[in-house]
Amino acid sequence: MPSRRTFLAAGAKDVAGRVFNIACGERITLNRLLGELRSLTGKDIEAIHEAGRPGDVPHSLADISAARDALGIRAFGRRLGRVFAGPSTGMSA
């Protein structure tokens, strides 16, 4: 079933061809992301810590203001589980 955000985007005016960051609007660490993945999958995913490489992004925080302004959405969820939730995965938030 399409999400509320899908319907908002489909009905939004003047957004054809635009690209939006879809994110939670807060910075999370890779360790936290890995913990979420472990929780969602039930798998003991091993972290491999190595030295940084040229081009690595040490910190990432998506600016969701364009999507908020154009689509009227204030938040895109706080849990990674919402990304995976749906009938095809069998996972829930």
C-alpha positions in Angstrom: 0.0 0.0 0.0 1.4 3.4 -0.9 2.4 5.6 2.0 0.9 9.0 2.8 4.1 10.6 1.5 3.7 8.9 -1.8 0.2 10.4 -2.2 1.5 13.8 -1.1 4.3 13.7 -3.7 1.9 12.5 -6.4 -0.5 15.4 -5.8 2.1 18.1 -5.3 2.2 20.9 -7.8 5.4 22.1 -9.6 7.6 19.3 -8.4 7.9 17.2 -11.6 11.6 16.6 -12.3 12.8 17.8 -8.9 14.9 15.7 -6.7 14.3 15.5 -2.9 16.3 14.2 0.0 14.2 11.7 1.9 15.7 11.2 5.3 14.9 11.6 9.0 16.5 15.0 9.2 19.0 14.1 11.9 22.5 12.8 11.9 23.1 9.2 12.9 26.3 7.2 13.3 27.2 4.2 11.2 27.2 2.2 14.5 23.6 3.3 15.2 22.6 2.4 11.6 24.3 -1.0 12.1 22.4 -1.5 15.3 19.1 -0.8 13.6 19.9 -3.2 10.9 20.8 -5.9 13.4 17.5 -5.3 15.2 15.5 -5.4 12.1 17.1 -8.5 10.5 17.8 -10.4 13.7 21.3 -11.0 12.3 24.6 -10.4 14.1 26.1 -8.2 11.4 29.8 -7.7 12.2 31.2 -4.2 12.0 34.6 -3.9 10.3 36.4 -0.7 11.4 39.1 0.5 9.0 41.0 3.7 8.4 39.2 6.3 6.4 39.8 6.6 2.7 40.0 9.6 0.4 36.5 10.7 -0.5 34.9 9.2 2.6 32.2 11.4 4.1 32.9 11.5 7.8 29.5 13.1 8.7 26.3 13.2 6.7 23.1 15.0 7.4 20.5 15.3 4.6 18.8 18.6 4.2 15.1 17.8 3.9 13.9 21.4 3.7 13.1 21.2 -0.1 10.9 18.2 0.5 9.3 19.7 3.5 8.6 23.0 1.7 7.4 21.4 -1.6 5.5 18.4 -0.2 4.4 19.7 3.2 6.1 16.9 5.1 7.8 17.8 8.4 9.4 14.5 9.3 10.3 11.4 7.4 10.3 9.0 10.3 12.7 8.4 13.1 13.4 4.6 12.7 15.1 2.8 9.9 12.4 0.2 10.2 10.0 2.4 8.5 12.1 2.3 5.4 11.9 -1.5 5.4 8.3 -1.8 6.5 5.9 -3.1 4.0 4.2 -6.2 2.8 7.1 -7.3 0.6 9.6 -7.5 3.5 7.4 -8.7 6.3 9.2 -6.2 8.6 7.5 -3.5 10.6 8.7 -0.4 12.3 
